[in-house]
Amino acid sequence: MKVYNSLTRRNEELSPLVGNEIRLYTCGPTVYNFAHIGNFRAYTFEDILRRAIEFNGMTVKQVMNLTDVDDKTIRGANAAKVALRDYTQTYKDAFFEDLKKLNIEPAEVYPAATDHIPEMIALIEKLVEQGIAYKSDDGSVYFSVRKFPGYGKLAHIDFDHQQTGARCAADEYDKENVGDFALWKAWEESDGPVGWDSPWGRGRPGWHIECSAMSMKYLGQTFDLHTGGIDNLFPHHENEIAQAEAATGREFVRTWMHCAHLRVNGEKMSKSAGNFFTLRDLLEKGWTGREIRYVLINAHYRSGLNFAFSALEDARKSLERIDRSVALATEGEAPGWAKKHLEDFAAAVNDDLNIPGAFAALFALVRDTNAHGGGAVLDIFRRMDKVLGVIFFGQSEKKSEDLPDEVKKLLDERAKARAGKNWAESDRIRNEIAALGYAVKDSKDGQTCTRK
């Protein structure tokens, strides 16, 4: 399995540092609001990566952080006049619900920043002791980028043509502003009740130190793979490397992978442009998690992805085509033509996650399954879906969470009407569901509901 390493800028074999386990750190959400579909472009990419590793017979230990203390979460909690933990818990819960909607496999560990303040303080203390970090007059602690010779190696920054020397107190800053960045931020009045005691006074950690401390706690000082959106490459991931390697003297991460931006209808997503969507927005419009996932993964992760409602419509038709073919498939020893499609599928997946190529192999299987009127290809479909995560194998697996809430409520009401033998009410609700674009079928096993 070869992947593109952002650090070396070439395709390299992905193999575990220890045993058969890939230790993977993925940058998770900043829980100040509901995650939007641009965020989920990264999370579905990381899910495909995880599944591809498992497809190749390796195991995965994945850690995804939850950033619950930074500039944004503090502003949000203070504006809402609630405790930081209570404010962020709402969005943590929503995030996990959204992961299920998109059929994203859970990570092994979801560390929250506020639960790991001692580890962050200990890491900062090491950097101060080594003279790589220093305390400013206001009690904040900064990392001196000029004292770490390797700074800039991930982003391939040419320091001679950059603005340097300034202090960057904000958690996020522009690439042109290469400067000493905050490890510990001294408490300010705008922080309100948010703060922790430290050797440098009351304050809270900077965003960048959080990931270095938590990743090394759960994955070790050197681990296999770190991923995120391309917007995280600098400064966030560059700063992670500097902090970790300056403190330990060891290589931090062997392979870095980054996915490209998502655009909506060809434009950058923004609320002012009216094209800003959370996953919940799309579900409320009647699209399913499966259809949204299909669109988010059906492009190479290093290529920009344009998200449009026409793409969702195409996804719906494509999934229906797959479903019809899977309905023809049976158990048993797969024929040679089906095995060849699986080989093509594996070759595409192992070529830096060429998911468009993997889908081409899947649709070749669909085509030939239809041409043969079915066949013993069910296991081939299953093995492909181990990576893709978009195929349903029978009506019984059409998960109810993929139906809009309004339809699910009507189905519950109809089930009660049928249990009470109120057939007129049952028919009325069936018609109401049909008006929403869904068909209900009854059998001895109960009612099933699918989009028309």
Secondary structure, DSSP 4 states (H G I P E B T S, - for coil): -EEEETTTTEEEE---SBTTEEEEEE---BTTSPPBHHHHHHHHHHHHHHHHHHHTT-EEEEEE-BB-SSHHHHHHHHHHTS-HHHHHHHHHHHHHHHHHHTTPPPPSB--BGGG-HHHHHHHHHHHHHTTSEEE-TTS-EEE-GGG-TTTTTTTT--GGGSB-S-EE-SSS--TTB--EEEEEEE--GGGTT--B--TT-SEEE-HHHHHHHHHHHHH-SSEEEEEEEGGGIIIIIHHHHHHHHHHHSS--EEEEEEEPPEEETTEE--TTTT---BHHHHHHTT--HHHHHHHHHSS-TTS-EEE-HHHHHHHHHHHHHHHHHHHHB-SSPPPHHHHHHHHHHHHHHTBT--HHHHHHHHHHHHHHHHHTT-BS-HHHHHHHHHHH-----SGGGS-GGGS-HHHHHHHHHHHHHHHTT-HHHHHHHHHHHHHTTEEEEEETTEEEEEE-
